[in-house]
Amino acid sequence: MSEMKTDIVVIGAGLTGLTTAHYLKKQNKDFIVLEKDSRVGGVINTVKDNGFLYEEGPNTGVIGNTTVVGLFEELAGDCRLELAADTVKKRYILKDSQWNALPMGVSDAIKTPLFTFKDKLRILGEPFRKPGKDPHETLDNLVKRRMGESFLKYAIDPFILGVYAGDPSMLVPKYALPKLYNLEQNYGSFIGGSVKKKFEKKTPEEKKVNRKVFSCEGGLGSLTNALYQSAGKERFMLGSKDININPQDNGFVVSFKNNLDETVTINTNKVITTVGAYTLDRILPFIDKASISKLNSLLYTKVIEIVLGYRKWEGMKLDGFGGLIPFIEKRDILGALFMSSLFAKRAPEEDALLSLFIGGVRRQDMMGLNDNEVMQKVEKECMSLLGLKQFNPDLFKLIRHDKAIPQYGIESGERFDTIKTIEEKYKGLIIAGNLCDGIGMADRIKQGEKIALSVKLLS
């Protein structure tokens, strides 16, 4: 058994842990990062295969806050930001087996066949409706109240399938979509609030927050590798298994088995967890069962990603971001991203790379299919929806995510309060990761900076 000592231990080297480590290094903190896998990045993993470049986890992020902007500026020498092509702003929505472009503004919403005439009138009247008073109102009820049933089915539902693989009747906007919730609460209207925010005074940094879709040249793995380098590789202990944390005196003892199967203990003042909620009962055994159950009961939906590469694409024109499929259409896929149209060098010239998704909260039955059955479902849907006469991809990769995306439902407020209570009881413990503060890449990056700043205040 070997013993070590450091000021801070970070558990997990996914995007949150890596970003936290980056900002701790900027503050010249003494820290160690423990990661159970043999590589960093967590679910982010970029793969090159026969001329195609694809992601095995998240495919894109959004320039959604100033921290994202600042981080890419700091990493500019090691990681080059790549914004989605302006030519593919179009997002397709399936209705009655036909693709329709999602409206980009009020005038488009009035013309589109996606919404009923009644709901088009409701959209025009949306700025004049009173804000809701129920902080736990579900997303479906909020949207029906302000925009109408067809807007829910053919705009919000496919959007939620694309982001959360979720169900609008389960998600609570206050927690799952706080920016949307605050538009109504702070401005009284989605449409009116969006207009007013455009005219609000912004700092130079805030003006750079353009909400554009991003990746990195060479894939998102370039970002995690750059963070690994910037934080200092020597601070990471990969292959750390059976991590166990216990409070002791004014700090904590962290024990684990290293990649040589040797037991290691670290005496530390502070511990930051960035792992999934479902692992916390094992690594934090000292927390009472009632509290820990409010954390690890968080629902993570299961999703299958299918990557298709074509040497010569002969299907529909891939001139958009991708296509999303509302649940009401009763198809076997959630949608598709047109990755080779979004970003350069994802496929050889004149070739195509697509990412399709199966499963989600309302189709967990799909997860029981074996690989051959999944391929049959994908073939049927591609032939029907993407204009292919033959299903003969040059690249077919199937990636199963058993703990894909956390669902921020009505219980989220209690979970957030429980985290605060635990952290107040055990000073120096910070519980982070995608169980709080949002699920997107921009959320993870922002949380990493926030954690590093909170550690500074604790010092």
N, C-alpha and C positions, 0 to 999 in steps of 0.2 A: 504493500500500500504506500502511495506517495501523497504528500500534502503540499498544498500551495496556498498562497494568500494574494488577494487582490481587492480593490475597492468595490468593483462592480462585476457581477456575472450576468450576461445576457443569455437567455435560453432561446435558441432558434436562430437560424441564419437564412430565413426567408427574406422577403423585401423589407418587412418591418424591422427585423433584427439587424439587417445589413445597414439600413438607413440610420437606425439608432446608433450603431457602431461608428458610422461615418461622422455623425455629429458629436459623439463622445470623443472621438479622436481629435476633432477640431478644438475641443475644450481641454485637450491634453489630459484626459482622464485615464486612470489605470483600470483596465477592464479585460475580461476574457469572454469570448463567445463560445458556447457549447452547441454543437449541432449533431443530431443523431445520424444523418446521412454522410456519405463520403464526399459530398460536394455542397456548395452553397447555392442559394437561389430558391429553395423550397419548391413550390409548384411551377415556378418559372424555369423553363428549360428549352433552349433553342436547339434545333437539330438540323443538320445539313445532310441531305440524302439524294444522291443522283441528280444534282443540279437544283433541287428544290430546298427551300429554307422555311421551316415551319416551327410553330410553338407547340409544346406539349401541355402548356397551361394557359394562362391569360394570353390573349392575342394582341390586345391594344390597351392603352390607357388614355386619359383625357387630361389636358393641361387645365386643371380645375382649381388650382390655388397657387399662391406665390411661392410656396415651398418647392413645388415641382419645378417652377421656372428657375429658382435659385440653385437647386440641386444640379440641374443640367448645365447651368453656367459654370458651376464649380468643377464638374466632371468633363468639361468640354474637351480636354486633351486626351481623355481615355474613352469617352463614349459620346457619339454624335447622335443628337436627337433627330428623328425622322418623322415629319408630319405627314398625315394621310394626304394623298393627292387631292387638290381642289376639284378635280374633274369627277370625283366620286362622292360628292355630298349627298347624292340621291340615295334614299333608303326605300326599299321595296317592301310592301305589305301584301300578303296574299288574301284575296277575297274571291270566293266562288271559283277557286282554281286559277285565278288570273292575278298577275302582279300589278300593283298600283303604287305609284310613288307617294310616300308619306308627305302630306302637306308641310311646307316649310314656313307658312305664315297664315294669317287669318284669311286673306284672299284665296289662297290655295285650298284652305279648308272648306270654303264655300263651294268650290268647284268640284272637289273630289267625289268620286262615287263611293268612297269608304264610309261616309257618314250619311245618316238619314236627313231629309229636309227639316224635320222637327229639331234634330240636334244641331243642324247648321244655324238655326235661329237661336238655339240655346247658347252656342258659341258666341254669337254676336252680343248676346245679353250677359255674358259671363262677367264683364267688369262691373256690373251693377248689382251683383248678388252679395248678400251679407256673408261675412266669414263664418265658418263653423265654430262651434263652441266645445266640441268633444275632442280632447287631445288624443284620445285613443281610437278615433274614427279610422276605419280601415280604408285602404286606398280605393277599393271599388266603390264604396259609398261616397267618398269625397269626390271622385271623378263623375259619378252619375249625378250627384247634386249640382255640380258646377257646369259640366260639359255634356252630359247625356250618355245613354246606354251604348250607342254605336261608337262614340268616341272612346269609351272604356274598352270595347271589344276590339276595335281596329286601330287604336293608337297606343293606349296605355298598356293593354294586355300584352301585345307583342313586344313592346319596349321592356316590360318587366320580365318576359321570357328571355329576352336577350341579355339583360343585366343580371337578374337574380335566378333565372330558371324557376321563377316563383309563381305565386298565386296572389293576385291583387286583393282577394278576400281575406288573406292572412297577414299581409304586410301593413304596417302602420306608418304612414308618411312621416310623423313626428320623429321616428327613429330611422326608418328605411330611406326616406327621401326628404331630409330636413330642409333642403333648399326650396323644394316645392311647397312644403308645409308652411314655411316662413313667408313665401310669397303671398299666400292668402292671409296669414295672421298679421303680417307687418304692413302689407299694402292693400289688403282687401280683395285681391284678384290675381289670378295667374297672368292674364294678358296685361292688365294695367300695371302690375308689379314688375313684369319683365320690361315694359316700356320705361317706367320710372327709373329702374336700376341702370338703364343705359345712359341716363343723363346725370347720374350721381357723380360727384367729383371723385376721381381715383388717383392714387399715387402712381408714379412711374412704374413701380413693380406690379401694381394691380392691373395696369393697362396691358401688361404682357400675358395676363390670364385670359387666353382667347377661347377656351373650351374646345380647342381642336383635338382631334384624335391623334395619338402619337404611338410610335414604336421607336426603335433605335436602328441605326445602320448595322446590319448583321444580326438583328433580332434583339429581343428583350434580354437575352443572356448577356449582351454587351453591358447592360446597365448593372446587373447583379455582379458581374465580374469586375467592373470598374469600382463599385462600392467595396468589394472584397479587397481590392488593391488599395483603395484610399484609406480604409480602416486599418489596414496592416494585417497581412496574412498570418503573421506570427502570433496574433492575438486570438486566432480561431483554433478550436480543438474539434476536428471533424471525427465522425464515427463514435461520438459519445453516447453510450447506451445507459438505460436504466437510471436516468437522472432523478435524484431525490433531494428535496430541499427541506431543511428544518431550521427553525429559529434557535439561536443560541446567544446568550448574553445580549449584547447590543447589535448583533448582526445575524448571520446565517451560516450554516454549514451545507455546502452542496457536495453531494457524493455521486459518483457515476463510474462506469467502466469505460476505459479508453479503447482505441482500436486494437490494442494488444490484449484486451480482456483483463487488464489490470485495474484494480479499484483505486480511484483517485478522490481525494477530498479537497475542497477549496473553502477556506475561511474568508468570508466577504462581508462587507458592510451593507451592500444593496444587491437585490436580485430583480431582474426584469424578465418577465416571461412574455414571449411573443408567439407562442404556439397555439394550436387550436384548442377551443374550450373543452373538447372531449378528452384531452390528455391531462387536464389540471388536477383531477382527483388523484392521479398517480404521482405527479411530481410535487404536489403540495399536500402531503398526507396530514399535516397538522391543522388544516382548516376544517371546521365542523361540517358534518355531512349536510345539514340543512342549507348552509351557505354555498357549499361546493355544488350541490345539486341544482342551484339556480344558475350556475355557470355552465356546467357540462350537459345540461338538458337542452341547450341551444340546438335547434334543428339545422343540420347541414344536408342540403339536397344532393342527390347523386346525379351525375351527368356523364354521358359518353361523348367524347369528341372523335370525329372521323375526319382525317385529313386526306384529301384527294388531289392528286397531281396528274395533269394531262399534258402530254407532249404536243398535242395539237388539239386545241379546244374547238369543238364543233357544236356546242350548245348555244343557249341564249347569250346575248351580248352582256358581258359583265361590266356594265357601265355605272355601277353604284357601290355603296358601302357593303351591301349584301341584302338578303331577303329574310324577313321575319314572318313567322306564321302564327296568327292568332289561334288560341286554343279552340275556339268555336269552329275552326276549319277542319278539326279532327284528322290531322295528318300525323305521321309517325316521326317527323323531325321537327325540331323547334325553329330551325332556320339555318342559314348559311352565310358565312363571311367570304367575300371575294378578295382574298388576301393578295393575290398577284396584281389586282387592280388598285388596291389600297397603297401598297408599298413597293418600291423598286427592288429588283433582284431577288424576289421570292420564288420566281420560276424563270426558266430560260425564256428568251424573247419568243412571243407568239404562243407560249404555253400558258397554262392556268393552274393556280393553286387555290383550293377552297377548303374551308373548315366548316363542317356540319356538326350539329349537336342533337343529341337524343336524351330523353329522360325528363328531368325537372320534377318539381313537387307533385304535379298532377299526373305524371306518367312514370312513376317509379316501377311500374310493371315491366317497362322496357329494359330495366337493369338486369332482369333474370334471363335475358336472351344470351345465347352463346355467340361467339364472334361470327360464325357463319350465318346465323339468323339475323344478326345486326346488318351484315353485308347485304343480305337479301332485302331487308327493309330499305336500306339506303339506295340500292339499285332501283327498286320500284319508285321511290320518291324522286330520284334524279331523272329517271326517264320521263316521269309525269310532269315535273315542275321546272326542270332546267333545260329542256329542249334537246336532250341527248337522244340520238337514235340507237346508240350502243353504249353500254356501260362497261368500258374497258380501261379503267384508270391505270396510268403508268406508276402511280404511287398510291397505296392504300394503307393508312395507318389508323389503328383504333386505340384510343387512350381512355381508360376508365378512371373516373374520379369518384371515389366512394364518399369523400368528404369535400364536396366541391364548393358550395356557396352557402354561407350562413344566412338564415332567414330572420330578419328583424321584425318580429311580430309584437303583439300586445305585451308580452312578458319582458320586453327589452328594457323598459324603464326600471323594473325591479332588478334586472341583471346589472344595469349600470350602477344602481344604488348599492347593490351588494359588493361590487368591486370597490367602491369608495369606502364602505364600512370595513372591509378586509384590510385595505391599504392603511386606513387610520389605526387599526388595531395592531398591525405588524409594520411598524415604521421601517422604511427602506425597501419594502416589497412593492413592485409596480406590476400590475397585471394588464398586459396590452395584447395586441393581435387583433384579428378580425372579429372577435366577439364584442368589440366596442369601437366607436369612432368611424364606422363605415367600412365598406368592403372593397372599394375600387383601389386602383394603384395609387391615385392621387391621395386618397384617404390614408393608405398605408405609409406613404412618404411623409405626409404631414404629421401623422402620429409619431413617427420616428424622431422627427425634430422636436415635437412636444415633449416626448419622454426625456430626451437629452437635456432639455431646458429644465424639466422638473427635477432631474437628478442634480443639476447645478444648484437649484434652490435648496435641496436637501443637504448639500455639502456644508 
